[in-house]
Amino acid sequence: MNASQSSLTDHSLAQTLQNDIGRGAKSLGLDLSPVQADLLTRYVLLLNKWNKAYNLTAIRDPREMVFRHIVDSLSIVPHISGEVILDVGSGPGLPGVVLAIMFPDKQFTTLDSNGKKTRFMLQAKLDLQLNNLAVANARVESFQVDVPFDAITSRAFSSLINMVDGTKHLLSPSGVYLAMKGLYPEEELKELMGRHEIELVGCEPLKVPGTDGDRHLVILRNRH
C-alpha cells in the first residue's frame, strides 16, 4: 500500500468512526458540535494507534471502541454536575477524557496508577489540546488535593464500597459519586447501605446503543 492509499484509508476510517459516534450520540439524545465530533474521533484513532503497542484496552476494533467505550462514556453526560470532577481508575481516559471533550467549561482530573495509561492520557491531552484536563499517575488512596471535587466518576473501577472508602477524602461534602456498573449491583449496594454516612440518590439504567448487556449508573452522596 503506497502513502496516498494509506492516507485515503485513514481518512475513510476517520469518517466511518465519526459517523458511528454521531449516530451513537444521537440515540442518547445528544447533539455533538462539529468540534466535539472531531475530537472524539481523533481520540479513538489515537487510542487505536497506541493500543497496538501498549495494550490499553482489550478491544482491538476501532468501531467497537466507539460503542463499547465512547458511546458508553457519553451515556452519563446528562448526569454530570459541578465544576471540578475526578475520574478514578480512568484507564486510557474513560469516561474522563470523553467528558472533558463534552464539557470544555468544566475542569476534569483523570487518575490511574498505570503509567502506560497515564502517558497515553497525557498524549491525548496534548494532541487534542484539552486545557480543562489534568492527568495524575497515582493510587487513589495516596492522591491528595487542596480543593475537593464536586463529583467523582468511575467506570468498572472497583466495588462501590472500595470506591467510596478510597475516595472519600477527595469528595466535597455536597458532592456525588457517579459509578458506572454493568448489572444492577444489588450485593454491592446492600453492603454499602449498611454504612450510615452514604445514601443512594438513584440507580439509573443506561441504554447504550451498540452494546450487549445491562448498564447502570449508581449515584451516591454523603448523608447530611
C-alpha positions, -999 to 999 in steps of 0.1 A, spaced: 0 0 0 15 34 -10 13 65 11 -17 80 -8 -37 48 -4 -28 47 33 -39 83 37 -72 75 19 -78 45 42 -71 66 73 -95 93 61 -121 67 54 -117 51 88 -120 86 105 -151 94 86 -167 60 95 -158 65 132 -172 100 132 -205 88 116 -207 60 143 -200 84 171 -226 109 158 -252 81 154 -245 67 189 -247 102 205 -279 110 187 -295 78 200 -287 90 235 -304 123 228 -271 142 225 -262 167 197 -225 169 192 -209 200 179 -185 196 149 -156 202 173 -168 175 198 -174 150 170 -139 157 156 -121 155 190 -139 122 199 -129 107 165 -93 117 169 -93 103 204 -105 69 191 -78 70 164 -51 78 189 -64 51 213 -63 26 184 -28 35 174 -14 33 210 -33 2 217 -13 -18 191 19 -12 211 7 -8 247 -25 -29 252 -45 -1 267 -78 -19 261 -88 -55 251 -109 -41 223 -90 -41 190 -116 -29 165 -118 9 165 -155 7 155 -162 -15 185 -142 10 207 -168 37 196 -197 18 211 -181 0 240 -160 29 252 -171 63 237 -209 59 235 -208 41 268 -190 71 284 -214 95 267 -243 78 283 -236 96 317 -234 131 302 -269 141 314 -259 132 350 -227 154 351 -229 183 375 -205 205 393 -174 224 381 -145 202 392 -147 164 385 -124 135 392 -124 103 372 -108 75 392 -94 43 376 -96 62 344 -76 36 323 -70 53 290 -94 81 298 -128 65 301 -151 83 308 -128 112 319 -113 123 285 -147 119 268 -163 141 294 -136 167 292 -144 169 254 -181 172 261 -177 198 289 -150 223 279 -160 247 306 -156 222 335 -123 210 350 -116 173 349 -88 152 365 -82 117 354 -64 94 379 -48 60 372 -20 41 388 -9 25 355 20 45 339 13 34 304 -23 46 306 -15 79 322 12 85 295 -15 79 269 -39 103 285 -12 130 287 -6 125 249 -43 128 243 -45 160 264 -16 174 243 -28 162 209 -65 173 215 -55 205 233 -77 197 263 -68 226 286 -95 216 310 -79 182 317 -53 172 343 -38 137 344 -25 121 376 -5 89 379 -11 77 415 -30 53 436 -63 68 447 -57 63 484 -25 84 483 -38 111 459 -43 144 477 -59 177 465 -63 212 481 -99 216 468 -122 186 469 -142 175 438 -179 182 431 -183 147 416 -162 116 413 -169 92 384 -157 57 378 -162 30 352 -156 -6 361 -131 7 387 -139 -13 419 -167 -23 442 -188 5 454 -176 2 490 -139 3 478 -146 33 456 -162 52 485 -135 42 510 -107 50 486 -120 84 475 -140 99 504 -111 123 512 -114 137 477 -152 145 475 -167 177 487 -194 174 515 -221 182 489 -205 161 461 -218 130 444 -203 97 433 -212 85 398 -203 48 395 -208 31 361 -218 -5 365 -230 -34 344 -257 -55 361 -277 -38 389 -252 -41 418 -276 -54 444 -250 -70 467 -226 -41 465 -254 -17 474 -266 -39 503 -230 -39 516 -227 -1 512 -261 8 526 -252 -6 559 -229 25 562 -247 55 578 -226 81 561 -236 72 525 -270 74 508 -283 62 474 -296 90 453 -305 67 425 -295 38 402 -303 47 367 -304 21 339 -283 33 309 -294 24 274 -262 22 254 -267 15 217 -244 -10 200 -236 -29 233 -250 -60 248 -258 -64 285 -271 -42 312 -256 -9 322 -264 11 353 -252 44 368 -252 44 406 -254 79 421 -244 82 458 -238 111 482 -228 117 517 -257 116 542 -263 150 558 
